[in-house]
Amino acid sequence: MAEPTPTSPLPSPVAPSPVALPTSTGAAPTHARFRARPEDFRVDELPAFEPGGEGDHCYVLVRKRGLTTPEATKRLAAALETDVAQAGHAGLKDRHAVTTQWLSFLAVDPARALAARVDDLEVLEARRHRHKLRAGKLRGNRFTLIVREVDPSADATLHEHLALLVARGVPAFFGTQRFGREGRNVEKATRWLVEGGRAPRDRFERKMLVSSLQSEAFNRVLARRLRDGTFTQVLEGDLLRREDTGGVFATTDPAADQLRLDAFEVSPTGPLPGLKSLIPEGALGEVERAVAAELGLDDVVLERLGRLGPGARRPLRWRLEDASLTRTGDGLELQFALPAGAYATEVLRELFADGLVEGPAT
């Protein structure tokens, strides 16, 4: 299989707004429509553990349609007459989809949870556990997507690109959802954090804006490595992440670590800038500092991020598992699993590029 040439060359990164993202597959724009209806986008949560069967918290497996996770949690808490502030979830699931996920509620009898009736929500299981379900406590998600209006002549290329993603991984870009409507979160975050404007009153909004600025920095670093053809290469100074434990270390032998990367034992990482974020030495560190400078992320701004954005490293790629692509009816059924933190829409973008259209046909 020939190595594709990355697409979508980046504009000069000056304005504090989301950059245009290249692809690793070199996919040409291929018309496809996704989320034509909620049933076309199904997400099943892969939990990090199973409820233990005893304890003060009731873990409830729900299937929801047309609801965000907070909306579903609030409705079910009201039906169970329990405090929604004591409820928990491992991850946020999309409104415009059919999704299954675990929620937890304090001091609720499982039998009562199973009998609950809530619009657009079905209770599938209910079991006790000792602890509240916390954010991030999931292995990942399994996706079943129906993509419509795809010309059958594109099938062979789509299968080829899907195989490439399985072999090399999916670029771990943050999707457009991270940046708000028309990407405005980066601009809002810049006005507050970089230019010294007024901070939002709502803590969740402040955290969201901090995250959007960190995410933009990460996307710019990853985009440069795709553009430079080093997305799956171990470079001098690389900070690598162990796939089994999540630990991060600096390479001392790029040639040896390249073999580990090819075997998907380790992956290069990029920055989520903050006071505690590690920075590579050498040329890679200079690139990351240059990106931070483009966004105005100097030491003063990083101090402002504080506990809302202490900083971290994120892998440049995600492993794509259990992937298949099957023509069915008037569309294609795409199935795959991704780790927590990965975006299914980035898999679609790698396959269809700018030809992807979201929503029902008008």
C-alpha positions in Angstrom: 0.0 0.0 0.0 1.5 3.3 -1.0 2.1 6.0 1.6 -0.5 8.7 1.1 0.4 12.4 0.9 -1.2 14.4 3.8 -3.9 16.8 2.5 -5.0 20.3 3.4 -1.9 22.3 3.9 -2.1 24.6 6.9 -2.5 28.3 6.7 0.0 30.5 8.5 -1.1 30.0 12.2 -1.5 33.5 13.3 -5.2 34.1 14.3 -6.3 32.5 17.5 -8.8 30.2 15.7 -8.9 26.5 14.9 -6.5 25.5 12.1 -7.5 23.5 9.1 -6.7 19.9 9.8 -4.9 17.6 7.4 -5.6 13.9 7.1 -3.2 11.0 7.4 -4.9 8.9 4.7 -4.8 11.6 2.0 -8.5 10.9 1.3 -10.0 12.9 -1.5 -13.4 14.6 -0.7 -16.0 11.9 -1.0 -19.7 12.8 -0.6 -21.3 11.1 2.4 -24.1 12.0 4.8 -24.0 11.1 8.4 -26.4 11.6 11.3 -29.3 11.8 8.8 -31.3 10.4 11.7 -30.4 9.7 15.4 -30.4 5.9 14.7 -27.6 6.4 12.2 -25.2 7.2 15.0 -25.0 4.6 17.8 -22.6 4.7 20.7 -22.2 1.9 23.3 -20.0 2.7 26.2 -17.2 0.3 27.1 -17.0 0.5 31.0 -13.7 0.3 32.8 -15.2 -2.1 35.4 -18.5 -3.8 36.2 -20.6 -2.8 39.3 -19.7 -5.0 42.3 -23.2 -5.8 43.4 -23.2 -4.1 46.8 -22.9 -0.6 48.1 -24.8 2.7 48.5 -24.7 3.7 44.8 -27.0 2.3 42.1 -25.4 1.9 38.7 -28.0 2.2 35.9 -27.3 1.2 32.3 -29.5 3.4 30.1 -30.2 3.7 26.4 -31.1 7.2 25.4 -32.2 8.9 22.2 -32.0 12.6 21.4 -30.7 13.5 24.9 -27.4 14.8 26.3 -25.9 12.9 29.2 -26.8 15.7 31.7 -30.4 15.9 30.4 -30.7 12.1 30.7 -29.2 12.1 34.2 -31.5 15.0 35.3 -34.7 13.3 34.0 -33.9 9.9 35.6 -32.9 11.5 38.9 -36.3 13.3 39.0 -38.1 10.0 38.2 -36.2 8.3 41.0 -36.7 11.3 43.4 -32.9 11.4 44.2 -30.4 14.3 44.3 -29.0 14.8 40.8 -25.9 16.5 42.3 -24.9 13.1 43.7 -25.3 11.4 40.3 -22.3 10.3 38.3 -21.3 9.4 34.7 -18.1 8.2 33.1 -18.4 10.2 29.8 -20.6 12.6 27.9 -22.6 11.1 25.0 -24.0 12.9 22.0 -27.5 14.2 21.9 -28.0 13.4 18.2 -27.5 9.7 18.5 -28.7 6.5 20.2 -26.3 5.8 23.0 -25.9 3.4 25.9 -24.0 4.3 29.0 -23.8 3.8 32.8 -25.1 6.4 35.3 -24.9 6.2 39.1 -27.3 7.5 41.7 -27.0 7.6 45.5 -29.4 5.6 47.7 -31.6 4.2 44.9 -33.0 0.7 44.9 -32.1 -1.2 41.7 -35.6 -2.6 41.4 -37.0 0.9 41.5 -34.5 2.0 38.8 -35.5 -0.9 36.6 -39.2 0.2 36.9 -38.5 3.9 36.1 -40.2 5.4 33.0 -38.6 8.4 31.3 -39.3 9.8 27.9 -36.5 9.0 25.3 -34.7 6.8 27.9 -34.8 3.1 28.6 -33.3 1.5 31.7 -31.5 -1.7 30.7 -29.7 -2.8 33.9 -29.4 -1.6 37.5 -26.8 -2.9 40.0 -25.3 -1.7 43.3 -21.7 -0.5 43.7 -19.6 1.0 46.5 -18.5 4.2 44.8 -20.0 6.9 42.7 -19.2 6.7 39.0 -16.5 9.2 38.1 -15.7 11.0 34.9 -13.1 9.2 32.8 -13.8 5.8 34.3 -14.4 4.0 30.9 -12.3 2.0 28.5 -13.8 3.6 25.4 -16.8 3.5 23.1 -18.0 1.2 20.4 -19.6 2.9 17.4 -22.1 1.8 14.8 -22.6 4.4 12.1 -24.7 4.5 9.0 -23.2 6.7 6.4 -25.6 7.5 3.4 -25.4 8.7 -0.2 -21.9 7.2 -0.8 -21.2 6.2 -4.4 -20.4 2.5 -4.5 -17.4 3.3 -6.7 -15.7 4.7 -3.6 -16.0 1.4 -1.6 -12.6 0.0 -2.5 -10.7 3.2 -1.5 -12.7 3.5 1.7 -11.7 -0.1 2.7 -8.1 0.7 1.9 -8.1 3.8 4.0 -9.8 2.0 6.9 -7.1 -0.7 6.8 -4.5 2.1 7.0 -6.2 3.6 10.0 -6.2 0.2 11.8 -2.6 -0.4 11.0 -1.2 3.1 11.9 -3.8 4.6 14.2 -6.2 7.5 13.9 -4.8 11.0 14.4 -5.9 12.1 17.8 -7.2 15.5 16.8 -9.8 17.1 19.0 -13.0 17.4 16.9 -15.0 20.5 16.1 -17.3 19.8 19.1 -14.4 20.9 21.3 -14.3 24.4 20.0 -18.0 25.5 20.1 -20.1 27.0 17.4 -18.0 28.2 14.5 -14.9 27.6 16.6 -15.5 30.6 18.8 -14.4 29.0 22.1 -10.7 29.7 21.2 -11.5 33.3 20.5 -13.4 33.6 23.8 -10.6 31.9 25.7 -8.0 34.2 24.1 -10.0 37.3 25.2 -10.2 36.1 28.7 -6.8 34.3 29.3 -4.4 36.0 26.9 -5.8 39.5 26.7 -6.9 39.7 30.3 -10.6 40.1 29.8 -13.4 39.2 32.3 -13.6 35.5 33.3 -16.9 33.7 32.8 -18.9 33.3 36.0 -19.7 29.7 35.3 -16.9 27.3 36.3 -18.0 24.7 33.7 -17.6 27.4 31.0 -14.2 28.5 32.3 -13.0 24.9 32.2 -14.4 24.5 28.7 -12.6 27.6 27.4 -9.3 26.5 29.0 -9.7 23.1 27.4 -10.4 24.6 24.0 -7.2 26.6 24.1 -5.2 23.6 25.1 -6.9 21.5 22.5 -6.0 24.0 19.8 -2.4 23.9 20.8 -2.4 20.1 20.6 -4.1 20.1 17.2 -1.5 22.5 15.8 1.4 20.4 16.9 -0.2 17.2 15.5 -1.1 19.0 12.2 2.5 20.0 11.8 3.7 16.4 12.3 1.2 15.1 9.7 2.3 17.8 7.3 5.9 16.9 7.9 5.3 13.2 7.4 6.5 12.4 11.0 3.1 11.3 12.5 4.3 7.7 12.9 8.0 8.3 13.4 9.9 8.4 16.6 12.0 11.6 16.6 14.9 12.8 18.8 13.4 14.2 22.0 10.0 12.5 21.5 7.9 12.0 24.7 6.3 8.6 24.1 3.2 7.1 25.8 3.1 3.4 26.7 -0.1 2.0 25.3 -0.6 -0.5 28.2 0.0 1.8 31.2 -0.4 5.3 29.8 3.0 6.2 31.2 5.1 8.9 29.4 8.9 8.7 28.9 11.5 10.5 26.8 13.0 8.3 24.1 16.8 7.6 24.4 16.9 5.3 21.4 14.6 6.4 18.6 15.5 3.4 16.4 14.6 0.9 19.1 11.4 2.8 20.0 10.4 3.0 16.4 10.0 -0.8 16.5 7.8 -0.4 19.5 5.8 2.3 17.8 5.3 0.1 14.7 4.0 -2.7 17.0 1.6 -0.2 18.7 3.3 -0.5 22.0 4.1 3.2 22.3 2.8 6.4 20.6 4.3 9.9 20.3 2.5 12.6 22.3 1.6 16.2 21.9 1.0 19.0 24.5 -2.0 20.1 26.5 -0.1 23.2 27.7 0.0 24.0 31.4 2.4 24.5 34.2 2.7 20.7 34.8 3.0 19.7 31.1 6.2 18.2 30.0 8.0 19.7 27.0 10.4 17.7 24.8 14.0 18.7 24.4 15.6 19.8 21.2 13.8 20.7 18.0 10.5 19.1 19.1 10.4 21.4 22.1 11.1 24.4 19.9 8.1 23.5 17.8 5.8 23.2 20.8 7.1 26.5 22.2 6.4 28.2 18.9 2.9 26.9 18.8 2.4 28.1 22.4 3.7 31.5 21.3 1.3 31.6 18.4 -1.6 31.3 20.9 -0.2 33.7 23.4 0.4 30.9 26.0 3.3 32.4 27.9 4.1 31.6 31.5 1.7 34.3 32.8 -1.2 32.8 30.9 -0.3 29.2 31.9 -0.4 30.5 35.5 -3.9 31.7 34.8 -5.0 28.3 33.6 -4.3 27.1 37.2 -6.1 24.0 38.3 -8.5 24.2 35.4 -5.7 23.4 33.0 -2.6 22.0 34.8 -1.3 20.5 31.6 -0.7 17.0 30.3 0.5 14.9 27.3 -1.9 13.4 24.9 -1.0 10.6 22.3 -0.9 11.7 18.7 -2.9 8.7 17.6 -5.6 6.4 18.9 -5.8 2.7 18.2 -8.8 1.7 16.0 -10.2 -1.7 16.9 -12.9 -4.1 15.6 -13.3 -2.0 12.5 -15.5 -3.1 9.6 -17.2 -1.4 6.6 -20.3 -3.0 5.0 -22.6 -1.8 2.4 -26.2 -2.1 3.6 -29.4 -0.7 2.0 -28.8 2.8 0.8 -25.7 3.4 2.9 -22.6 2.0 4.5 -22.4 0.6 8.0 -19.2 1.5 9.7 -18.3 -0.2 13.0 -15.3 0.4 15.2 -14.1 0.9 18.8 -12.0 3.8 20.1 -10.5 4.6 23.5 -11.9 7.2 25.8 -11.1 10.7 24.5 -11.2 9.9 20.8 -13.7 11.3 18.3 -15.6 9.1 16.0 -16.1 12.1 13.6 -12.3 12.1 13.1 -12.5 8.6 11.7 -15.2 9.8 9.3 -13.1 12.8 8.3 -10.1 10.5 7.6 -12.3 8.5 5.2 -14.4 11.1 3.5 -12.4 14.4 4.1 -14.3 17.5 3.2 -17.1 15.6 1.4 -18.7 14.7 4.7 -22.1 16.3 5.3 -23.9 16.2 8.7 -27.7 16.1 9.2 -30.8 15.1 7.3 -31.2 15.9 3.6 -33.3 19.0 3.1 
